[in-house]
Amino acid sequence: MRVAAPAIALAVAQTSVAASLPQLEARQNNVTECTDVHMFLAKGNNEPYPGRQGKLVNAVCDGLPSCDYEDILFYNPVEA
C-alpha cells in the first residue's frame, strides 16, 4: 500500500499541533495581563521565527507602551 505525500504531511502537521496543546492550555490559563496591541506572525518557507515580519513588529511596538507578538507555529516545508 502506498501513502501519498500530502497524507504524510497532514499526519506530521496534526502530530505537531497535538504536541503543542499542553502549551496552549497553559497559556489560556495564565493570569497575566493582556497588552493593548498583540500581533500574530507567520513566517515564510525556510525562514527562522519570527520571519521577515519581526522588523515590522519591532517598529510598531517601539512606539507603543503595551505591545507584544507571538509566532504562528506551523509546518511549512519546501515542496520538491
N, C-alpha and C positions, 0 to 999 in steps of 0.2 A: 504494500500500500504506500502510495506516495503522498506526502503532505505538501501543499503549496506554500511558497514563501510568505504570502500575506497571512496565512493562518498561523504560521510560526511567529511572525512579527506581532500579531494580535495577542498570542499567548504570552509573549515576553512582556508586552505593554501591560496586560492585565495583571501579571505577576508583580510588576513594578508598582502598579497602583495599589494592589493589595498589601504589599510590603510597607507602603507609606501610610496606611490607615492608622496605625497606632500613633504616629506623629501628628496626624491631622486631629485625632481625638484629643490629644494633649493640648494642642493649640486652641481648640474650641473651648476647652475647659479652663483655659488660662484666664486669670482675672486681672490682667494688666490693662492699662488704659489704651484706648484706640487713639491713633493720630488723626489729625484733621484731613490729611491727604495720604492715601495709601495706593500705590501703583503696583500692578501685576505685570511682570516682564516675561516675554517669551523670547528664546534665542533662536538663531538660525542653525542650519546644519553645521557641524564641526566648530561651533563657537563655544567658548567656555562661558559659564554663567558669570555675570548677568548678561552677557552678549553686548552687542553694539549699543543697546539702549541704556546701558549703565551710565554713560556720559550724560545722556539726556536727563535721567533721574537725578544725578548729582547736580546738574544745572538748575533744575526745578526746585529740588529740596534745599539748596543753599540759600534760597531767598525766602524760605518758609520756616516758621518756628516749630511746626509739628508735621513732619513728613517722613515716610519710610516706604519701602518696597519689599516685595517678595518675588521669587522666581517661580514661574510656572514650570514644574518639573515634568518632562515628558520624554519619551524615547523617539528620536528622530534621526535614524541612520541615513547615510547617503546611499541611494539605490545604485546598484551596479548596472 
